[in-house]
Amino acid sequence: MMGFQAALPRILRVGGGVSGELAPLLATLGLSRPLIVTDRFLKDGGRADA
């Protein structure tokens, strides 16, 4: 069995318009190139469009 370890910030934002808060949040965390993972449902519905 292969496993993995991930250190993730424990920040969860839910609701309309929260994607607009991404840039300030990344700056607060000192990050500039996030990895965004989605699924086919969100992709096909256009919700994962950049």
PDB file of all heavy atoms in Angstrom:
ATOM      1  N   MET A   1       0.844  -1.177   0.000  1.00  0.00           N
ATOM      2  CA  MET A   1       0.000   0.000   0.000  1.00  0.00           C
ATOM      3  C   MET A   1       0.888   1.238   0.000  1.00  0.00           C
ATOM      4  O   MET A   1       1.839   1.326   0.747  1.00  0.00           O
ATOM      5  CB  MET A   1      -0.915   0.005   1.221  1.00  0.00           C
ATOM      6  CG  MET A   1      -1.706   1.291   1.324  1.00  0.00           C
ATOM      7  SD  MET A   1      -2.517   1.541   2.897  1.00  0.00           S
ATOM      8  CE  MET A   1      -4.032   0.726   2.607  1.00  0.00           C
ATOM      9  N   MET A   2       0.560   2.181  -0.870  1.00  0.00           N
ATOM     10  CA  MET A   2       1.293   3.448  -0.903  1.00  0.00           C
ATOM     11  C   MET A   2       0.485   4.496  -0.153  1.00  0.00           C
ATOM     12  O   MET A   2      -0.716   4.572  -0.276  1.00  0.00           O
ATOM     13  CB  MET A   2       1.513   3.906  -2.341  1.00  0.00           C
ATOM     14  CG  MET A   2       2.489   3.040  -3.098  1.00  0.00           C
ATOM     15  SD  MET A   2       2.795   3.627  -4.772  1.00  0.00           S
ATOM     16  CE  MET A   2       3.300   5.298  -4.507  1.00  0.00           C
ATOM     17  N   GLY A   3       1.157   5.289   0.614  1.00  0.00           N
ATOM     18  CA  GLY A   3       0.497   6.370   1.329  1.00  0.00           C
ATOM     19  C   GLY A   3       1.151   7.684   0.981  1.00  0.00           C
ATOM     20  O   GLY A   3       2.127   7.740   0.244  1.00  0.00           O
ATOM     21  N   PHE A   4       0.616   8.736   1.505  1.00  0.00           N
ATOM     22  CA  PHE A   4       1.211  10.042   1.298  1.00  0.00           C
ATOM     23  C   PHE A   4       0.983  10.897   2.532  1.00  0.00           C
ATOM     24  O   PHE A   4       0.128  10.604   3.351  1.00  0.00           O
ATOM     25  CB  PHE A   4       0.647  10.735   0.062  1.00  0.00           C
ATOM     26  CG  PHE A   4      -0.796  11.176   0.210  1.00  0.00           C
ATOM     27  CD1 PHE A   4      -1.098  12.466   0.589  1.00  0.00           C
ATOM     28  CD2 PHE A   4      -1.827  10.300  -0.024  1.00  0.00           C
ATOM     29  CE1 PHE A   4      -2.414  12.877   0.746  1.00  0.00           C
ATOM     30  CE2 PHE A   4      -3.140  10.699   0.131  1.00  0.00           C
ATOM     31  CZ  PHE A   4      -3.439  11.980   0.507  1.00  0.00           C
ATOM     32  N   GLN A   5       1.751  11.915   2.625  1.00  0.00           N
ATOM     33  CA  GLN A   5       1.626  12.861   3.720  1.00  0.00           C
ATOM     34  C   GLN A   5       1.448  14.246   3.121  1.00  0.00           C
ATOM     35  O   GLN A   5       2.128  14.614   2.161  1.00  0.00           O
ATOM     36  CB  GLN A   5       2.880  12.845   4.591  1.00  0.00           C
ATOM     37  CG  GLN A   5       2.823  13.823   5.743  1.00  0.00           C
ATOM     38  CD  GLN A   5       4.048  13.682   6.643  1.00  0.00           C
ATOM     39  OE1 GLN A   5       4.628  12.621   6.750  1.00  0.00           O
ATOM     40  NE2 GLN A   5       4.421  14.765   7.263  1.00  0.00           N
ATOM     41  N   ALA A   6       0.516  15.010   3.647  1.00  0.00           N
ATOM     42  CA  ALA A   6       0.270  16.354   3.146  1.00  0.00           C
ATOM     43  C   ALA A   6       0.116  17.303   4.323  1.00  0.00           C
ATOM     44  O   ALA A   6      -0.574  16.988   5.283  1.00  0.00           O
ATOM     45  CB  ALA A   6      -0.987  16.380   2.287  1.00  0.00           C
ATOM     46  N   ALA A   7       0.776  18.428   4.248  1.00  0.00           N
ATOM     47  CA  ALA A   7       0.616  19.485   5.245  1.00  0.00           C
ATOM     48  C   ALA A   7      -0.238  20.566   4.607  1.00  0.00           C
ATOM     49  O   ALA A   7       0.197  21.256   3.686  1.00  0.00           O
ATOM     50  CB  ALA A   7       1.968  20.026   5.662  1.00  0.00           C
ATOM     51  N   LEU A   8      -1.450  20.681   5.032  1.00  0.00           N
ATOM     52  CA  LEU A   8      -2.383  21.594   4.400  1.00  0.00           C
ATOM     53  C   LEU A   8      -2.806  22.698   5.374  1.00  0.00           C
ATOM     54  O   LEU A   8      -3.076  22.425   6.530  1.00  0.00           O
ATOM     55  CB  LEU A   8      -3.644  20.839   3.966  1.00  0.00           C
ATOM     56  CG  LEU A   8      -3.408  19.637   3.054  1.00  0.00           C
ATOM     57  CD1 LEU A   8      -4.691  18.857   2.871  1.00  0.00           C
ATOM     58  CD2 LEU A   8      -2.880  20.097   1.718  1.00  0.00           C
ATOM     59  N   PRO A   9      -2.913  23.918   4.877  1.00  0.00           N
ATOM     60  CA  PRO A   9      -3.500  24.971   5.717  1.00  0.00           C
ATOM     61  C   PRO A   9      -4.947  24.600   6.030  1.00  0.00           C
ATOM     62  O   PRO A   9      -5.658  24.093   5.173  1.00  0.00           O
ATOM     63  CB  PRO A   9      -3.448  26.215   4.844  1.00  0.00           C
ATOM     64  CG  PRO A   9      -2.463  25.918   3.777  1.00  0.00           C
ATOM     65  CD  PRO A   9      -2.485  24.432   3.589  1.00  0.00           C
ATOM     66  N   ARG A  10      -5.356  24.824   7.235  1.00  0.00           N
ATOM     67  CA  ARG A  10      -6.734  24.483   7.623  1.00  0.00           C
ATOM     68  C   ARG A  10      -7.645  25.682   7.432  1.00  0.00           C
ATOM     69  O   ARG A  10      -8.189  26.221   8.383  1.00  0.00           O
ATOM     70  CB  ARG A  10      -6.759  23.986   9.055  1.00  0.00           C
ATOM     71  CG  ARG A  10      -5.963  22.712   9.221  1.00  0.00           C
ATOM     72  CD  ARG A  10      -6.171  22.130  10.596  1.00  0.00           C
ATOM     73  NE  ARG A  10      -5.393  20.929  10.740  1.00  0.00           N
ATOM     74  CZ  ARG A  10      -5.852  19.707  10.493  1.00  0.00           C
ATOM     75  NH1 ARG A  10      -7.087  19.551  10.083  1.00  0.00           N
ATOM     76  NH2 ARG A  10      -5.090  18.668  10.658  1.00  0.00           N
ATOM     77  N   ILE A  11      -7.778  26.062   6.195  1.00  0.00           N
ATOM     78  CA  ILE A  11      -8.652  27.180   5.846  1.00  0.00           C
ATOM     79  C   ILE A  11      -9.677  26.655   4.851  1.00  0.00           C
ATOM     80  O   ILE A  11      -9.321  26.127   3.813  1.00  0.00           O
ATOM     81  CB  ILE A  11      -7.855  28.339   5.220  1.00  0.00           C
ATOM     82  CG1 ILE A  11      -6.818  28.854   6.211  1.00  0.00           C
ATOM     83  CG2 ILE A  11      -8.798  29.441   4.773  1.00  0.00           C
ATOM     84  CD1 ILE A  11      -5.827  29.831   5.606  1.00  0.00           C
ATOM     85  N   LEU A  12     -10.931  26.802   5.186  1.00  0.00           N
ATOM     86  CA  LEU A  12     -12.000  26.361   4.300  1.00  0.00           C
ATOM     87  C   LEU A  12     -12.983  27.512   4.162  1.00  0.00           C
ATOM     88  O   LEU A  12     -13.514  28.005   5.155  1.00  0.00           O
ATOM     89  CB  LEU A  12     -12.705  25.139   4.898  1.00  0.00           C
ATOM     90  CG  LEU A  12     -13.880  24.577   4.118  1.00  0.00           C
ATOM     91  CD1 LEU A  12     -13.430  24.090   2.750  1.00  0.00           C
ATOM     92  CD2 LEU A  12     -14.526  23.445   4.893  1.00  0.00           C
ATOM     93  N   ARG A  13     -13.179  27.940   2.937  1.00  0.00           N
ATOM     94  CA  ARG A  13     -14.129  29.016   2.667  1.00  0.00           C
ATOM     95  C   ARG A  13     -15.171  28.478   1.705  1.00  0.00           C
ATOM     96  O   ARG A  13     -14.828  27.933   0.661  1.00  0.00           O
ATOM     97  CB  ARG A  13     -13.436  30.225   2.082  1.00  0.00           C
ATOM     98  CG  ARG A  13     -12.429  30.777   3.057  1.00  0.00           C
ATOM     99  CD  ARG A  13     -12.035  32.148   2.738  1.00  0.00           C
ATOM    100  NE  ARG A  13     -11.065  32.579   3.758  1.00  0.00           N
ATOM    101  CZ  ARG A  13     -10.417  33.699   3.700  1.00  0.00           C
ATOM    102  NH1 ARG A  13     -10.604  34.511   2.710  1.00  0.00           N
ATOM    103  NH2 ARG A  13      -9.571  34.017   4.659  1.00  0.00           N
ATOM    104  N   VAL A  14     -16.426  28.660   2.047  1.00  0.00           N
ATOM    105  CA  VAL A  14     -17.522  28.116   1.258  1.00  0.00           C
ATOM    106  C   VAL A  14     -18.521  29.233   0.994  1.00  0.00           C
ATOM    107  O   VAL A  14     -18.833  30.007   1.894  1.00  0.00           O
ATOM    108  CB  VAL A  14     -18.223  26.963   2.022  1.00  0.00           C
ATOM    109  CG1 VAL A  14     -19.389  26.425   1.236  1.00  0.00           C
ATOM    110  CG2 VAL A  14     -17.228  25.860   2.351  1.00  0.00           C
ATOM    111  N   GLY A  15     -19.009  29.301  -0.227  1.00  0.00           N
ATOM    112  CA  GLY A  15     -20.060  30.259  -0.539  1.00  0.00           C
ATOM    113  C   GLY A  15     -19.789  31.012  -1.818  1.00  0.00           C
ATOM    114  O   GLY A  15     -18.685  30.987  -2.358  1.00  0.00           O
ATOM    115  N   GLY A  16     -20.798  31.688  -2.274  1.00  0.00           N
ATOM    116  CA  GLY A  16     -20.689  32.464  -3.495  1.00  0.00           C
ATOM    117  C   GLY A  16     -19.663  33.578  -3.366  1.00  0.00           C
ATOM    118  O   GLY A  16     -19.623  34.276  -2.364  1.00  0.00           O
ATOM    119  N   GLY A  17     -18.809  33.689  -4.367  1.00  0.00           N
ATOM    120  CA  GLY A  17     -17.837  34.771  -4.398  1.00  0.00           C
ATOM    121  C   GLY A  17     -16.528  34.507  -3.677  1.00  0.00           C
ATOM    122  O   GLY A  17     -15.626  35.341  -3.726  1.00  0.00           O
ATOM    123  N   VAL A  18     -16.405  33.361  -3.000  1.00  0.00           N
ATOM    124  CA  VAL A  18     -15.171  33.127  -2.250  1.00  0.00           C
ATOM    125  C   VAL A  18     -13.960  32.942  -3.152  1.00  0.00           C
ATOM    126  O   VAL A  18     -12.833  33.169  -2.719  1.00  0.00           O
ATOM    127  CB  VAL A  18     -15.291  31.936  -1.268  1.00  0.00           C
ATOM    128  CG1 VAL A  18     -16.314  32.218  -0.206  1.00  0.00           C
ATOM    129  CG2 VAL A  18     -15.598  30.653  -1.989  1.00  0.00           C
ATOM    130  N   SER A  19     -14.173  32.588  -4.415  1.00  0.00           N
ATOM    131  CA  SER A  19     -13.020  32.467  -5.320  1.00  0.00           C
ATOM    132  C   SER A  19     -12.335  33.818  -5.503  1.00  0.00           C
ATOM    133  O   SER A  19     -11.140  33.888  -5.768  1.00  0.00           O
ATOM    134  CB  SER A  19     -13.433  31.888  -6.668  1.00  0.00           C
ATOM    135  OG  SER A  19     -14.367  32.744  -7.301  1.00  0.00           O
ATOM    136  N   GLY A  20     -13.085  34.905  -5.325  1.00  0.00           N
ATOM    137  CA  GLY A  20     -12.511  36.233  -5.413  1.00  0.00           C
ATOM    138  C   GLY A  20     -11.590  36.563  -4.246  1.00  0.00           C
ATOM    139  O   GLY A  20     -10.845  37.538  -4.301  1.00  0.00           O
ATOM    140  N   GLU A  21     -11.632  35.755  -3.200  1.00  0.00           N
ATOM    141  CA  GLU A  21     -10.780  35.959  -2.030  1.00  0.00           C
ATOM    142  C   GLU A  21      -9.475  35.169  -2.121  1.00  0.00           C
ATOM    143  O   GLU A  21      -8.653  35.219  -1.212  1.00  0.00           O
ATOM    144  CB  GLU A  21     -11.526  35.546  -0.762  1.00  0.00           C
ATOM    145  CG  GLU A  21     -12.812  36.311  -0.537  1.00  0.00           C
ATOM    146  CD  GLU A  21     -13.633  35.755   0.613  1.00  0.00           C
ATOM    147  OE1 GLU A  21     -13.163  34.846   1.306  1.00  0.00           O
ATOM    148  OE2 GLU A  21     -14.765  36.232   0.809  1.00  0.00           O
ATOM    149  N   LEU A  22      -9.290  34.431  -3.204  1.00  0.00           N
ATOM    150  CA  LEU A  22      -8.135  33.552  -3.321  1.00  0.00           C
ATOM    151  C   LEU A  22      -6.804  34.296  -3.338  1.00  0.00           C
ATOM    152  O   LEU A  22      -5.885  33.938  -2.612  1.00  0.00           O
ATOM    153  CB  LEU A  22      -8.251  32.673  -4.571  1.00  0.00           C
ATOM    154  CG  LEU A  22      -7.135  31.653  -4.779  1.00  0.00           C
ATOM    155  CD1 LEU A  22      -7.026  30.712  -3.588  1.00  0.00           C
ATOM    156  CD2 LEU A  22      -7.361  30.877  -6.053  1.00  0.00           C
ATOM    157  N   ALA A  23      -6.692  35.346  -4.141  1.00  0.00           N
ATOM    158  CA  ALA A  23      -5.417  36.073  -4.246  1.00  0.00           C
ATOM    159  C   ALA A  23      -4.972  36.658  -2.904  1.00  0.00           C
ATOM    160  O   ALA A  23      -3.820  36.457  -2.496  1.00  0.00           O
ATOM    161  CB  ALA A  23      -5.501  37.155  -5.311  1.00  0.00           C
ATOM    162  N   PRO A  24      -5.849  37.352  -2.167  1.00  0.00           N
ATOM    163  CA  PRO A  24      -5.415  37.861  -0.859  1.00  0.00           C
ATOM    164  C   PRO A  24      -5.062  36.744   0.126  1.00  0.00           C
ATOM    165  O   PRO A  24      -4.118  36.870   0.908  1.00  0.00           O
ATOM    166  CB  PRO A  24      -6.620  38.659  -0.351  1.00  0.00           C
ATOM    167  CG  PRO A  24      -7.448  38.953  -1.542  1.00  0.00           C
ATOM    168  CD  PRO A  24      -7.182  37.857  -2.528  1.00  0.00           C
ATOM    169  N   LEU A  25      -5.797  35.638   0.067  1.00  0.00           N
ATOM    170  CA  LEU A  25      -5.502  34.515   0.961  1.00  0.00           C
ATOM    171  C   LEU A  25      -4.128  33.925   0.646  1.00  0.00           C
ATOM    172  O   LEU A  25      -3.336  33.659   1.548  1.00  0.00           O
ATOM    173  CB  LEU A  25      -6.576  33.437   0.840  1.00  0.00           C
ATOM    174  CG  LEU A  25      -6.321  32.160   1.638  1.00  0.00           C
ATOM    175  CD1 LEU A  25      -6.203  32.457   3.124  1.00  0.00           C
ATOM    176  CD2 LEU A  25      -7.409  31.146   1.368  1.00  0.00           C
ATOM    177  N   LEU A  26      -3.828  33.732  -0.632  1.00  0.00           N
ATOM    178  CA  LEU A  26      -2.519  33.203  -1.024  1.00  0.00           C
ATOM    179  C   LEU A  26      -1.408  34.136  -0.565  1.00  0.00           C
ATOM    180  O   LEU A  26      -0.368  33.686  -0.076  1.00  0.00           O
ATOM    181  CB  LEU A  26      -2.444  33.006  -2.536  1.00  0.00           C
ATOM    182  CG  LEU A  26      -3.304  31.879  -3.109  1.00  0.00           C
ATOM    183  CD1 LEU A  26      -3.263  31.905  -4.621  1.00  0.00           C
ATOM    184  CD2 LEU A  26      -2.858  30.537  -2.573  1.00  0.00           C
ATOM    185  N   ALA A  27      -1.624  35.439  -0.712  1.00  0.00           N
ATOM    186  CA  ALA A  27      -0.613  36.415  -0.275  1.00  0.00           C
ATOM    187  C   ALA A  27      -0.389  36.319   1.233  1.00  0.00           C
ATOM    188  O   ALA A  27       0.748  36.359   1.699  1.00  0.00           O
ATOM    189  CB  ALA A  27      -1.040  37.820  -0.667  1.00  0.00           C
ATOM    190  N   THR A  28      -1.473  36.167   1.987  1.00  0.00           N
ATOM    191  CA  THR A  28      -1.362  36.026   3.438  1.00  0.00           C
ATOM    192  C   THR A  28      -0.533  34.802   3.811  1.00  0.00           C
ATOM    193  O   THR A  28       0.248  34.832   4.760  1.00  0.00           O
ATOM    194  CB  THR A  28      -2.767  35.905   4.074  1.00  0.00           C
ATOM    195  OG1 THR A  28      -3.488  37.090   3.784  1.00  0.00           O
ATOM    196  CG2 THR A  28      -2.692  35.693   5.563  1.00  0.00           C
ATOM    197  N   LEU A  29      -0.691  33.720   3.043  1.00  0.00           N
ATOM    198  CA  LEU A  29       0.034  32.484   3.310  1.00  0.00           C
ATOM    199  C   LEU A  29       1.435  32.480   2.700  1.00  0.00           C
ATOM    200  O   LEU A  29       2.192  31.533   2.891  1.00  0.00           O
ATOM    201  CB  LEU A  29      -0.759  31.282   2.770  1.00  0.00           C
ATOM    202  CG  LEU A  29      -2.124  31.041   3.415  1.00  0.00           C
ATOM    203  CD1 LEU A  29      -2.882  29.975   2.654  1.00  0.00           C
ATOM    204  CD2 LEU A  29      -1.961  30.668   4.875  1.00  0.00           C
ATOM    205  N   GLY A  30       1.764  33.513   1.933  1.00  0.00           N
ATOM    206  CA  GLY A  30       3.072  33.572   1.279  1.00  0.00           C
ATOM    207  C   GLY A  30       3.172  32.644   0.086  1.00  0.00           C
ATOM    208  O   GLY A  30       4.263  32.203  -0.271  1.00  0.00           O
ATOM    209  N   LEU A  31       2.049  32.366  -0.549  1.00  0.00           N
ATOM    210  CA  LEU A  31       2.013  31.443  -1.683  1.00  0.00           C
ATOM    211  C   LEU A  31       1.650  32.191  -2.957  1.00  0.00           C
ATOM    212  O   LEU A  31       0.985  33.223  -2.920  1.00  0.00           O
ATOM    213  CB  LEU A  31       0.982  30.340  -1.428  1.00  0.00           C
ATOM    214  CG  LEU A  31       1.193  29.527  -0.160  1.00  0.00           C
ATOM    215  CD1 LEU A  31       0.013  28.592   0.069  1.00  0.00           C
ATOM    216  CD2 LEU A  31       2.485  28.748  -0.231  1.00  0.00           C
ATOM    217  N   SER A  32       2.073  31.659  -4.106  1.00  0.00           N
ATOM    218  CA  SER A  32       1.744  32.318  -5.364  1.00  0.00           C
ATOM    219  C   SER A  32       1.288  31.348  -6.458  1.00  0.00           C
ATOM    220  O   SER A  32       0.740  31.780  -7.461  1.00  0.00           O
ATOM    221  CB  SER A  32       2.940  33.111  -5.875  1.00  0.00           C
ATOM    222  OG  SER A  32       4.034  32.249  -6.113  1.00  0.00           O
ATOM    223  N   ARG A  33       1.521  30.052  -6.290  1.00  0.00           N
ATOM    224  CA  ARG A  33       1.162  29.091  -7.335  1.00  0.00           C
ATOM    225  C   ARG A  33       0.399  27.916  -6.737  1.00  0.00           C
ATOM    226  O   ARG A  33       0.949  26.839  -6.530  1.00  0.00           O
ATOM    227  CB  ARG A  33       2.428  28.603  -8.040  1.00  0.00           C
ATOM    228  CG  ARG A  33       3.168  29.738  -8.753  1.00  0.00           C
ATOM    229  CD  ARG A  33       4.397  29.249  -9.434  1.00  0.00           C
ATOM    230  NE  ARG A  33       4.020  28.218 -10.398  1.00  0.00           N
ATOM    231  CZ  ARG A  33       4.881  27.461 -11.038  1.00  0.00           C
ATOM    232  NH1 ARG A  33       6.165  27.597 -10.824  1.00  0.00           N
ATOM    233  NH2 ARG A  33       4.477  26.554 -11.891  1.00  0.00           N
ATOM    234  N   PRO A  34      -0.895  28.080  -6.483  1.00  0.00           N
ATOM    235  CA  PRO A  34      -1.657  27.000  -5.850  1.00  0.00           C
ATOM    236  C   PRO A  34      -1.936  25.857  -6.827  1.00  0.00           C
ATOM    237  O   PRO A  34      -1.970  26.057  -8.037  1.00  0.00           O
ATOM    238  CB  PRO A  34      -2.968  27.678  -5.464  1.00  0.00           C
ATOM    239  CG  PRO A  34      -3.147  28.717  -6.516  1.00  0.00           C
ATOM    240  CD  PRO A  34      -1.739  29.223  -6.792  1.00  0.00           C
ATOM    241  N   LEU A  35      -2.129  24.685  -6.278  1.00  0.00           N
ATOM    242  CA  LEU A  35      -2.598  23.535  -7.048  1.00  0.00           C
ATOM    243  C   LEU A  35      -4.081  23.389  -6.726  1.00  0.00           C
ATOM    244  O   LEU A  35      -4.451  23.200  -5.572  1.00  0.00           O
ATOM    245  CB  LEU A  35      -1.856  22.260  -6.658  1.00  0.00           C
ATOM    246  CG  LEU A  35      -2.419  20.958  -7.237  1.00  0.00           C
ATOM    247  CD1 LEU A  35      -2.290  20.953  -8.754  1.00  0.00           C
ATOM    248  CD2 LEU A  35      -1.725  19.769  -6.619  1.00  0.00           C
ATOM    249  N   ILE A  36      -4.909  23.531  -7.737  1.00  0.00           N
ATOM    250  CA  ILE A  36      -6.349  23.436  -7.543  1.00  0.00           C
ATOM    251  C   ILE A  36      -6.817  22.126  -8.157  1.00  0.00           C
ATOM    252  O   ILE A  36      -6.601  21.865  -9.336  1.00  0.00           O
ATOM    253  CB  ILE A  36      -7.076  24.629  -8.177  1.00  0.00           C
ATOM    254  CG1 ILE A  36      -6.598  25.915  -7.504  1.00  0.00           C
ATOM    255  CG2 ILE A  36      -8.591  24.455  -8.063  1.00  0.00           C
ATOM    256  CD1 ILE A  36      -7.123  27.179  -8.121  1.00  0.00           C
ATOM    257  N   VAL A  37      -7.459  21.295  -7.344  1.00  0.00           N
ATOM    258  CA  VAL A  37      -7.932  19.989  -7.781  1.00  0.00           C
ATOM    259  C   VAL A  37      -9.452  20.021  -7.768  1.00  0.00           C
ATOM    260  O   VAL A  37     -10.065  20.468  -6.804  1.00  0.00           O
ATOM    261  CB  VAL A  37      -7.417  18.871  -6.842  1.00  0.00           C
ATOM    262  CG1 VAL A  37      -7.934  17.521  -7.277  1.00  0.00           C
ATOM    263  CG2 VAL A  37      -5.897  18.896  -6.789  1.00  0.00           C
ATOM    264  N   THR A  38     -10.045  19.554  -8.850  1.00  0.00           N
ATOM    265  CA  THR A  38     -11.501  19.539  -8.944  1.00  0.00           C
ATOM    266  C   THR A  38     -11.954  18.179  -9.470  1.00  0.00           C
ATOM    267  O   THR A  38     -11.169  17.244  -9.546  1.00  0.00           O
ATOM    268  CB  THR A  38     -11.992  20.706  -9.830  1.00  0.00           C
ATOM    269  OG1 THR A  38     -13.411  20.746  -9.781  1.00  0.00           O
ATOM    270  CG2 THR A  38     -11.526  20.565 -11.260  1.00  0.00           C
ATOM    271  N   ASP A  39     -13.201  18.061  -9.817  1.00  0.00           N
ATOM    272  CA  ASP A  39     -13.712  16.810 -10.358  1.00  0.00           C
ATOM    273  C   ASP A  39     -14.520  17.094 -11.630  1.00  0.00           C
ATOM    274  O   ASP A  39     -14.741  18.234 -12.004  1.00  0.00           O
ATOM    275  CB  ASP A  39     -14.545  16.056  -9.320  1.00  0.00           C
ATOM    276  CG  ASP A  39     -15.762  16.829  -8.845  1.00  0.00           C
ATOM    277  OD1 ASP A  39     -16.150  17.825  -9.492  1.00  0.00           O
ATOM    278  OD2 ASP A  39     -16.331  16.446  -7.823  1.00  0.00           O
ATOM    279  N   ARG A  40     -14.931  16.055 -12.293  1.00  0.00           N
ATOM    280  CA  ARG A  40     -15.634  16.194 -13.572  1.00  0.00           C
ATOM    281  C   ARG A  40     -16.941  16.975 -13.402  1.00  0.00           C
ATOM    282  O   ARG A  40     -17.313  17.776 -14.257  1.00  0.00           O
ATOM    283  CB  ARG A  40     -15.920  14.828 -14.197  1.00  0.00           C
ATOM    284  CG  ARG A  40     -16.625  14.962 -15.552  1.00  0.00           C
ATOM    285  CD  ARG A  40     -16.655  13.663 -16.321  1.00  0.00           C
ATOM    286  NE  ARG A  40     -15.344  13.162 -16.666  1.00  0.00           N
ATOM    287  CZ  ARG A  40     -14.606  13.598 -17.699  1.00  0.00           C
ATOM    288  NH1 ARG A  40     -15.050  14.557 -18.464  1.00  0.00           N
ATOM    289  NH2 ARG A  40     -13.449  13.075 -17.947  1.00  0.00           N
ATOM    290  N   PHE A  41     -17.666  16.783 -12.300  1.00  0.00           N
ATOM    291  CA  PHE A  41     -18.926  17.482 -12.071  1.00  0.00           C
ATOM    292  C   PHE A  41     -18.713  18.995 -12.088  1.00  0.00           C
ATOM    293  O   PHE A  41     -19.441  19.726 -12.747  1.00  0.00           O
ATOM    294  CB  PHE A  41     -19.537  17.032 -10.739  1.00  0.00           C
ATOM    295  CG  PHE A  41     -20.785  17.778 -10.379  1.00  0.00           C
ATOM    296  CD1 PHE A  41     -21.988  17.466 -10.972  1.00  0.00           C
ATOM    297  CD2 PHE A  41     -20.753  18.800  -9.439  1.00  0.00           C
ATOM    298  CE1 PHE A  41     -23.152  18.160 -10.648  1.00  0.00           C
ATOM    299  CE2 PHE A  41     -21.900  19.494  -9.109  1.00  0.00           C
ATOM    300  CZ  PHE A  41     -23.106  19.167  -9.711  1.00  0.00           C
ATOM    301  N   LEU A  42     -17.726  19.474 -11.364  1.00  0.00           N
ATOM    302  CA  LEU A  42     -17.458  20.903 -11.335  1.00  0.00           C
ATOM    303  C   LEU A  42     -16.924  21.392 -12.665  1.00  0.00           C
ATOM    304  O   LEU A  42     -17.275  22.480 -13.134  1.00  0.00           O
ATOM    305  CB  LEU A  42     -16.472  21.243 -10.215  1.00  0.00           C
ATOM    306  CG  LEU A  42     -17.014  21.041  -8.801  1.00  0.00           C
ATOM    307  CD1 LEU A  42     -15.901  21.292  -7.782  1.00  0.00           C
ATOM    308  CD2 LEU A  42     -18.196  21.931  -8.532  1.00  0.00           C
ATOM    309  N   LYS A  43     -16.070  20.593 -13.303  1.00  0.00           N
ATOM    310  CA  LYS A  43     -15.525  20.971 -14.608  1.00  0.00           C
ATOM    311  C   LYS A  43     -16.627  21.063 -15.659  1.00  0.00           C
ATOM    312  O   LYS A  43     -16.738  22.062 -16.367  1.00  0.00           O
ATOM    313  CB  LYS A  43     -14.464  19.970 -15.050  1.00  0.00           C
ATOM    314  CG  LYS A  43     -13.869  20.270 -16.416  1.00  0.00           C
ATOM    315  CD  LYS A  43     -12.927  19.154 -16.827  1.00  0.00           C
ATOM    316  CE  LYS A  43     -12.498  19.289 -18.256  1.00  0.00           C
ATOM    317  NZ  LYS A  43     -13.580  19.127 -19.224  1.00  0.00           N
ATOM    318  N   ASP A  44     -17.433  20.039 -15.753  1.00  0.00           N
ATOM    319  CA  ASP A  44     -18.494  20.001 -16.765  1.00  0.00           C
ATOM    320  C   ASP A  44     -19.542  21.092 -16.533  1.00  0.00           C
ATOM    321  O   ASP A  44     -20.151  21.571 -17.485  1.00  0.00           O
ATOM    322  CB  ASP A  44     -19.164  18.631 -16.807  1.00  0.00           C
ATOM    323  CG  ASP A  44     -18.247  17.545 -17.365  1.00  0.00           C
ATOM    324  OD1 ASP A  44     -17.189  17.883 -17.928  1.00  0.00           O
ATOM    325  OD2 ASP A  44     -18.590  16.352 -17.211  1.00  0.00           O
ATOM    326  N   GLY A  45     -19.737  21.485 -15.302  1.00  0.00           N
ATOM    327  CA  GLY A  45     -20.695  22.530 -14.996  1.00  0.00           C
ATOM    328  C   GLY A  45     -20.127  23.930 -15.157  1.00  0.00           C
ATOM    329  O   GLY A  45     -20.819  24.924 -14.935  1.00  0.00           O
ATOM    330  N   GLY A  46     -18.842  24.032 -15.515  1.00  0.00           N
ATOM    331  CA  GLY A  46     -18.210  25.332 -15.735  1.00  0.00           C
ATOM    332  C   GLY A  46     -17.765  26.010 -14.449  1.00  0.00           C
ATOM    333  O   GLY A  46     -17.243  27.117 -14.474  1.00  0.00           O
ATOM    334  N   ARG A  47     -17.938  25.375 -13.309  1.00  0.00           N
ATOM    335  CA  ARG A  47     -17.591  25.986 -12.028  1.00  0.00           C
ATOM    336  C   ARG A  47     -16.089  25.983 -11.770  1.00  0.00           C
ATOM    337  O   ARG A  47     -15.614  26.689 -10.896  1.00  0.00           O
ATOM    338  CB  ARG A  47     -18.310  25.288 -10.894  1.00  0.00           C
ATOM    339  CG  ARG A  47     -19.819  25.399 -11.006  1.00  0.00           C
ATOM    340  CD  ARG A  47     -20.493  25.005  -9.748  1.00  0.00           C
ATOM    341  NE  ARG A  47     -21.914  24.990  -9.858  1.00  0.00           N
ATOM    342  CZ  ARG A  47     -22.701  26.043  -9.683  1.00  0.00           C
ATOM    343  NH1 ARG A  47     -22.163  27.204  -9.406  1.00  0.00           N
ATOM    344  NH2 ARG A  47     -23.997  25.940  -9.804  1.00  0.00           N
ATOM    345  N   ALA A  48     -15.329  25.211 -12.530  1.00  0.00           N
ATOM    346  CA  ALA A  48     -13.879  25.158 -12.343  1.00  0.00           C
ATOM    347  C   ALA A  48     -13.149  25.967 -13.408  1.00  0.00           C
ATOM    348  O   ALA A  48     -11.933  25.904 -13.507  1.00  0.00           O
ATOM    349  CB  ALA A  48     -13.411  23.702 -12.374  1.00  0.00           C
ATOM    350  N   ASP A  49     -13.893  26.747 -14.199  1.00  0.00           N
ATOM    351  CA  ASP A  49     -13.250  27.572 -15.224  1.00  0.00           C
ATOM    352  C   ASP A  49     -12.432  28.671 -14.585  1.00  0.00           C
ATOM    353  O   ASP A  49     -12.825  29.243 -13.574  1.00  0.00           O
ATOM    354  CB  ASP A  49     -14.302  28.197 -16.154  1.00  0.00           C
ATOM    355  CG  ASP A  49     -15.014  27.156 -16.995  1.00  0.00           C
ATOM    356  OD1 ASP A  49     -14.508  26.030 -17.104  1.00  0.00           O
ATOM    357  OD2 ASP A  49     -16.086  27.474 -17.545  1.00  0.00           O
ATOM    358  N   ALA A  50     -11.303  28.964 -15.193  1.00  0.00           N
ATOM    359  CA  ALA A  50     -10.428  30.014 -14.670  1.00  0.00           C
ATOM    360  C   ALA A  50     -10.906  31.374 -15.093  1.00  0.00           C
ATOM    361  O   ALA A  50     -11.602  31.575 -16.020  1.00  0.00           O
ATOM    362  CB  ALA A  50      -9.008  29.791 -15.138  1.00  0.00           C
TER     363      ALA A  50
END
